[in-house]
């Protein structure tokens, strides 16, 4: 078993195993011990260990996109590896970091093969975290080489999601730029971090420009939320609401925190990023369900009472980051964070598997208690990191 190889300790999970019934965790029933530091570490390590033990054996829990899920440099596993890297650094877990280093070395620290596609860039995030730890230039060079190619010949395709792609790997032409909300998690943090590492402003300049082009295109200022892509400009739920996909907005919020962390304090766009983050955060606490989860369709929760854990985990990660560092008001946001963390604990089975994860998609869809995905576990690790930061800041006692 992989946990034994890594020398990790398998722990008994305190979270309950989800059933097919919708869980109900109203705020007055939340057990205080889930907020204890040791229990945050225990449940989050358990999610990490289960996913590591199923890195190559997940078919029973992932009913679709199994071939894509096996890609070692793809976005699905890449999101988990990024979460594991952040969690490993936050808890100073040498076993996790050694695993990641070996995993990355096997891939030669390469990105996936599509030069322009943001999904193929996300693994750069954990490579760069490893670089911060080990200071090996080989950990950043392949990513830097690809980004230099992009800068030498930047794509200028439209962000319209309609036109079919003309090259293999881009089923829509616009995928050569950040034309879908998820891309704002996959790409910009890598570009921003590369400037921080190298001191070369050109990577951040490119990312900043493209980020705001995408945001101006997809962000609905009236709602305070992102549409997933241009197909959703006109699409509506059956009762007339605009469709704001939970995980799509989760990708954006979580990615924003990494971009802001790595921006120079005097960067001219810094206040704009923070204002976007605050606007989204204020909206999100309005649309959280009473059971602590966020619905898969943020403005139409009445149509989707089923829990969904991956979007919820990204939101807890993002909101916790802001309260812990003082960007958000604790009195306003901690009730939502506590309810959300309780819901996430409820989504974790006794084995450590995170359930209620919507499968690969681009819009609200069905969710099952017994289905998971790598990116769900990755988001949970990011949420666990934020909970430890809240603990350190004195917001969890």
DAFEN-V344848 format. One record per pair of residues at least 4 apart in sequence whose C-alpha atoms are under 8 Angstrom apart, sorted by the first residue. I is the first residue (numbers start at 1). J is the second residue. Records with the same first field share a line. If there is no record, write none. Layout:
I: J + J
//
This chain:
1: 5 + 53
2: 6 + 52 + 53
3: 7 + 8 + 9 + 10 + 49 + 52 + 53
4: 8 + 9
6: 95 + 96 + 99
7: 95
8: 49 + 95
10: 46 + 49
11: 42 + 46
12: 350
13: 42 + 43 + 46 + 349 + 350 + 351 + 352
14: 39 + 43 + 350
15: 43 + 345 + 346 + 347 + 348 + 349 + 350
16: 345 + 346 + 347 + 348 + 349 + 350
17: 346 + 347 + 348 + 349 + 350
18: 23 + 346 + 347 + 348 + 349 + 355 + 369 + 370
19: 23 + 369
20: 368 + 369 + 370
22: 305 + 306 + 307
23: 291 + 307 + 346
24: 291
25: 29 + 30 + 290 + 291 + 292 + 339 + 342 + 343
26: 30 + 290 + 291 + 292 + 339
27: 290 + 291 + 292 + 335 + 338 + 339
30: 339 + 342
31: 342
32: 36
33: 39
34: 39 + 40 + 342 + 345
35: 39 + 40 + 387 + 396 + 397
36: 40 + 396 + 397
37: 41 + 388 + 391
38: 42
39: 43
40: 44 + 384 + 387 + 388
41: 45 + 384
42: 46
43: 47 + 345 + 352
44: 48 + 380 + 381 + 384
45: 49
46: 50 + 351 + 352 + 353
47: 51 + 348 + 352 + 353 + 354 + 377 + 380 + 381
48: 52 + 84 + 352 + 377 + 381
49: 53 + 352
50: 54 + 351 + 352 + 353
51: 55 + 353 + 374 + 377
53: 57
54: 58
56: 70
58: 62
59: 63 + 66
61: 370 + 371 + 372 + 373
62: 66 + 359 + 371 + 372 + 373
63: 359 + 371
64: 359 + 360
65: 69 + 360
66: 70
67: 71
68: 74 + 76
69: 74 + 76 + 77 + 374
70: 77
71: 76 + 77
72: 77 + 78 + 107
73: 77 + 78 + 107 + 110 + 111 + 112 + 120 + 123
74: 78 + 112 + 119 + 120 + 122 + 123
75: 79 + 119 + 120 + 121 + 122 + 123 + 186
76: 80 + 373 + 374 + 375
77: 81 + 374 + 375
78: 82 + 122 + 123 + 126 + 375
79: 83 + 122 + 123 + 374 + 375 + 378 + 379
80: 84 + 374 + 375 + 376 + 377 + 378 + 379
81: 85 + 100 + 123 + 126 + 378
82: 86 + 123 + 125 + 126 + 378
83: 87 + 377 + 378 + 379 + 380 + 381 + 382
84: 88 + 96 + 378 + 381
85: 89 + 96 + 97 + 100 + 126 + 129 + 130
86: 90 + 126 + 129 + 381 + 382 + 385
87: 91 + 93 + 381 + 382 + 384 + 385
88: 92 + 93 + 94 + 96 + 97
89: 93 + 97
90: 385
93: 97
94: 98
95: 99
96: 100
97: 101 + 130
98: 102
99: 103
100: 104 + 130
101: 105 + 130
102: 106
103: 107
104: 108 + 109 + 127
105: 109
109: 124 + 127 + 138 + 139 + 140 + 142 + 143
110: 142 + 143
111: 120 + 121 + 123 + 124 + 142 + 143
112: 120 + 121
113: 120
114: 120 + 169
115: 120 + 146 + 150
116: 120 + 150 + 155 + 175 + 176 + 177
117: 121 + 170 + 175 + 176 + 177
118: 122 + 175 + 176 + 177 + 178 + 183 + 186 + 187
119: 183 + 186 + 187
120: 186
121: 125 + 143 + 186 + 187 + 190
122: 126 + 185 + 186 + 187 + 190
123: 127
124: 128 + 140 + 143 + 190
125: 129 + 189 + 190
126: 130
127: 131 + 139 + 140
128: 132 + 139 + 140 + 190 + 193 + 194
129: 133
130: 134 + 135 + 139
131: 135 + 136 + 137 + 139 + 140
136: 140
137: 141
138: 142
140: 144
141: 145
142: 146
143: 147
144: 148 + 194
145: 149
146: 150
147: 151 + 203
148: 152
149: 153
150: 154 + 155
151: 206
155: 176 + 177
156: 177
157: 173 + 174 + 176 + 177
158: 173 + 174
159: 174 + 177 + 178 + 179 + 214 + 217 + 230
160: 174 + 179 + 229 + 230
161: 172 + 173 + 174 + 179 + 229 + 230 + 231
162: 172 + 230 + 231
163: 172 + 173 + 174
164: 171 + 172 + 173
165: 170 + 171 + 172 + 173 + 174
166: 170 + 171 + 172 + 173
167: 171
170: 175 + 176
171: 175
174: 178 + 179
175: 179 + 180
178: 183 + 184 + 210 + 211 + 214
179: 183 + 214 + 229 + 230
180: 184 + 214 + 218 + 228 + 229 + 230
181: 185 + 214 + 218 + 226 + 227 + 228 + 229 + 248 + 249 + 251 + 252
182: 186 + 228 + 248 + 249 + 251 + 252
183: 187 + 188 + 251 + 252
184: 188 + 189 + 211 + 251 + 252 + 255 + 256
185: 189 + 251 + 252 + 254 + 255 + 256
186: 190 + 255
187: 191
188: 192 + 207 + 208 + 211 + 255 + 259
189: 193 + 255 + 256 + 258 + 259
190: 194
191: 195 + 203 + 204 + 206 + 207
192: 196 + 203 + 204 + 207 + 259 + 262 + 263
193: 197 + 204 + 259 + 262
194: 198 + 199 + 200 + 203 + 204
195: 199 + 200 + 201 + 202 + 203 + 204
196: 200 + 262 + 263
201: 205
202: 206
203: 207
204: 208
205: 209
206: 210
207: 211
208: 212 + 269
209: 213
210: 214
211: 215
212: 216
213: 217
214: 218 + 219
215: 219 + 226
218: 226 + 227 + 228 + 229 + 230
219: 224 + 225 + 226 + 227
220: 224 + 225 + 226 + 227
221: 225
223: 283
224: 279 + 280 + 283
225: 244 + 249 + 280 + 283
226: 244 + 248 + 249
227: 232 + 233 + 243 + 244 + 245 + 248
228: 232 + 244 + 245 + 248 + 249 + 362 + 363
229: 233
231: 235
232: 236 + 242 + 243
234: 242
235: 242 + 243
236: 240 + 241 + 242 + 243
237: 241 + 242 + 243 + 300
241: 299 + 300
242: 299
243: 297 + 298 + 299 + 300 + 363 + 364
244: 248 + 249 + 297 + 298 + 299
245: 249 + 296 + 297 + 298 + 362 + 363 + 364
246: 250 + 294 + 295 + 296 + 297 + 298 + 311 + 312 + 364
247: 251 + 296 + 310 + 311 + 312 + 314
248: 252 + 311 + 362
249: 253 + 311
250: 254 + 311 + 312 + 313 + 314 + 315
251: 255 + 311 + 314
252: 256
253: 257 + 277 + 280 + 314 + 315 + 318
254: 258 + 314 + 315 + 317 + 318
255: 259
256: 260 + 273 + 277
257: 261 + 277 + 318 + 321
258: 262
259: 263
260: 270 + 273 + 274
263: 267 + 270
264: 270
265: 270
266: 270
269: 273
270: 274
271: 275
272: 276
273: 277
274: 278
275: 279
276: 280
277: 281
278: 282 + 327 + 328
279: 283
280: 284
281: 285 + 319
282: 286
283: 287
284: 288
285: 333 + 336
287: 294 + 295 + 298 + 299 + 301
288: 292 + 293 + 294 + 295 + 298 + 336
289: 293 + 294 + 295 + 301
291: 339 + 343
292: 336 + 339 + 340 + 341 + 342 + 343
293: 307 + 308 + 309 + 312 + 339 + 340 + 343 + 344
294: 298 + 301 + 307 + 308 + 309 + 311 + 312
295: 300 + 301 + 304 + 305 + 306 + 307 + 308
296: 301 + 304 + 307 + 308 + 311 + 363 + 364 + 365
297: 301 + 304 + 363 + 364
300: 304
301: 305
306: 366 + 367
307: 356 + 367
308: 312 + 356 + 357 + 358 + 367
309: 313 + 343 + 344 + 347 + 354 + 355 + 356 + 357 + 358 + 376
310: 314 + 356 + 357 + 358 + 375 + 376 + 377 + 379 + 380
311: 315
312: 316 + 340 + 344
313: 317 + 340 + 341 + 344 + 376 + 379 + 380 + 382 + 383
314: 318 + 379 + 380 + 382 + 383
315: 319 + 383
316: 320 + 337 + 340 + 341 + 383 + 386
317: 321 + 379 + 380 + 382 + 383 + 384 + 385 + 386 + 387
318: 322 + 383 + 386
319: 323 + 328 + 333 + 337
320: 324 + 337 + 383 + 386 + 387 + 389 + 390
321: 325 + 386 + 389 + 390
322: 326 + 327 + 328
323: 327 + 328 + 329 + 330 + 333 + 334 + 390
324: 386 + 389 + 390 + 393 + 395
325: 393
326: 330
328: 332 + 333
329: 333
330: 334 + 395
331: 335
333: 337
334: 338 + 395
335: 339
336: 340
337: 341
338: 342
339: 343
340: 344
341: 345 + 383
342: 346
343: 347
344: 348 + 380
347: 354 + 355 + 356 + 369
348: 352 + 353 + 354 + 355
349: 353 + 354 + 355
353: 372
354: 371 + 372 + 376 + 377
355: 368 + 369 + 370 + 371 + 372
356: 367 + 368 + 369 + 370 + 371 + 372
357: 367 + 368 + 369 + 371 + 372 + 373 + 376
358: 365 + 366 + 367 + 368 + 371 + 372 + 373
359: 367 + 371 + 372 + 373
361: 365
367: 371
372: 376 + 377
373: 377
374: 378
375: 379
376: 380
377: 381
378: 382
379: 383
380: 384
381: 385
382: 386
383: 387
384: 388
385: 389
386: 390
387: 391
388: 392
389: 393
390: 394 + 395 + 396
391: 395 + 396 + 397
//
